[in-house]
């Protein structure tokens, strides 16, 4: 269910960006530029990137070193997979803490013509890292309890 919600949000964000850029291009060619379009497009794009990164991680479509693991025995693949997931969880948890601090620090800063708080953009990192931590935790539990080797 979460994957469908995330996919729908990603599609909606992408559609919103395309429509916004299209409308802003037409309006600029007509001599009536939408001065806030760039800031809003950047905000939407930041959120889209974080949701898309989590979706890629859910489908194991993120960057990996499969060529090395494919040449190892199944037991070694299993152990290295668990170690790799634990390292990623620790790294993302570290980033998550600093992303929260960064979001709080950026709140007073206002962005361009919209005068929206910069924390709206930086909150996408907190949200995306939380999604990725959830995804990695589920993958780790699944690997530990459902894919045991004999």
C-alpha positions as CSV (number, residue, x, y, z in Angstrom):
1,X,0.0,0.0,0.0
2,X,2.8,2.4,0.9
3,X,4.5,1.7,-2.4
4,X,1.3,2.7,-4.3
5,X,1.0,5.9,-2.3
6,X,4.6,6.8,-3.0
7,X,4.3,6.0,-6.7
8,X,1.1,8.1,-6.9
9,X,2.9,11.0,-5.1
10,X,5.9,10.7,-7.5
11,X,3.7,10.7,-10.5
12,X,1.7,13.7,-9.2
13,X,4.9,15.6,-8.4
14,X,6.3,14.9,-11.9
15,X,3.1,16.0,-13.6
16,X,3.0,19.2,-11.5
17,X,6.6,20.0,-12.4
18,X,5.9,19.4,-16.1
19,X,2.8,21.5,-16.1
20,X,4.4,24.3,-14.1
21,X,7.5,24.5,-16.4
22,X,5.2,24.3,-19.4
23,X,2.9,27.1,-18.2
24,X,5.9,29.2,-17.1
25,X,7.5,28.8,-20.6
26,X,4.3,29.9,-22.4
27,X,3.8,32.8,-20.0
28,X,7.4,33.9,-20.4
29,X,7.1,33.8,-24.2
30,X,4.0,35.9,-24.0
31,X,5.9,38.5,-22.0
32,X,4.3,37.7,-18.6
33,X,6.8,35.6,-16.7
34,X,5.8,33.8,-13.6
35,X,8.6,34.8,-11.2
36,X,7.9,32.2,-8.6
37,X,7.9,29.2,-11.0
38,X,11.6,28.3,-10.6
39,X,11.4,28.2,-6.8
40,X,8.3,26.1,-6.8
41,X,9.7,23.7,-9.4
42,X,12.9,23.3,-7.3
43,X,10.8,22.5,-4.3
44,X,8.7,19.9,-6.1
45,X,11.8,18.4,-7.7
46,X,13.6,18.0,-4.4
47,X,10.6,16.1,-3.0
48,X,10.3,14.0,-6.2
49,X,14.0,13.0,-6.0
50,X,13.6,11.7,-2.5
51,X,10.5,9.7,-3.1
52,X,12.0,8.3,-6.3
53,X,15.2,7.3,-4.5
54,X,13.1,5.3,-2.0
55,X,11.1,3.7,-4.8
56,X,14.3,2.7,-6.5
57,X,15.6,1.2,-3.2
58,X,12.4,-0.7,-2.7
59,X,12.8,-2.3,-6.2
60,X,16.6,-2.9,-5.7
61,X,17.2,-0.6,-8.6
62,X,19.7,1.6,-6.8
63,X,23.4,1.4,-7.6
64,X,25.0,-1.8,-6.5
65,X,28.1,-3.9,-7.0
66,X,26.3,-7.0,-8.3
67,X,29.2,-8.2,-10.4
68,X,31.2,-8.8,-7.3
69,X,28.4,-10.5,-5.3
70,X,27.4,-12.7,-8.3
71,X,30.7,-14.5,-8.2
72,X,30.5,-15.4,-4.5
73,X,28.8,-18.4,-2.9
74,X,25.2,-18.0,-1.7
75,X,26.3,-17.9,2.0
76,X,28.8,-15.1,1.4
77,X,26.2,-13.2,-0.6
78,X,23.8,-13.5,2.3
79,X,26.3,-12.3,4.9
80,X,27.6,-9.4,2.7
81,X,24.0,-8.4,2.0
82,X,23.2,-8.1,5.7
83,X,26.4,-6.2,6.4
84,X,25.8,-3.9,3.5
85,X,22.3,-3.2,4.7
86,X,23.5,-2.5,8.3
87,X,26.1,-0.1,7.0
88,X,23.5,1.7,4.9
89,X,21.1,2.0,7.8
90,X,23.9,3.5,10.0
91,X,24.9,5.9,7.3
92,X,21.3,7.0,6.6
93,X,20.6,7.4,10.3
94,X,23.6,9.6,10.7
95,X,22.4,11.7,7.7
96,X,18.9,11.8,9.1
97,X,20.0,13.4,12.4
98,X,21.9,16.1,10.5
99,X,19.1,16.6,8.0
100,X,16.8,17.4,10.9
101,X,19.2,20.0,12.3
102,X,19.7,21.5,8.8
103,X,16.0,21.8,8.3
104,X,15.6,23.6,11.6
105,X,18.5,25.9,10.7
106,X,17.1,26.7,7.3
107,X,13.6,27.7,8.5
108,X,14.4,31.4,9.0
109,X,15.8,31.7,5.5
110,X,13.3,32.8,2.8
111,X,13.6,31.8,-0.8
112,X,13.3,34.3,-3.7
113,X,10.0,35.6,-4.9
114,X,7.8,33.2,-3.0
115,X,9.3,34.1,0.3
116,X,8.7,30.5,1.5
117,X,10.9,29.1,4.1
118,X,13.9,27.1,2.9
119,X,13.0,24.5,5.4
120,X,10.2,23.3,3.0
121,X,12.9,22.2,0.6
122,X,15.2,20.8,3.2
123,X,12.4,18.8,4.8
124,X,12.3,16.7,1.7
125,X,15.7,15.2,2.8
126,X,14.3,14.4,6.2
127,X,11.2,12.8,4.7
128,X,13.2,10.9,2.0
129,X,15.8,9.6,4.5
130,X,13.0,8.4,6.8
131,X,11.4,6.5,3.9
132,X,14.7,4.9,3.0
133,X,15.4,3.9,6.6
134,X,12.0,2.3,6.7
135,X,12.7,0.5,3.4
136,X,16.1,-0.8,4.5
137,X,14.7,-2.0,7.9
138,X,12.0,-4.0,6.1
139,X,14.5,-5.4,3.7
140,X,16.8,-6.4,6.6
141,X,14.1,-8.1,8.5
142,X,12.9,-9.9,5.4
143,X,16.4,-11.0,4.7
144,X,17.0,-12.2,8.2
145,X,13.7,-14.0,8.8
146,X,12.5,-15.1,5.4
147,X,15.5,-15.8,3.3
148,X,17.5,-18.1,5.6
149,X,19.9,-20.4,3.9
150,X,19.8,-24.1,5.0
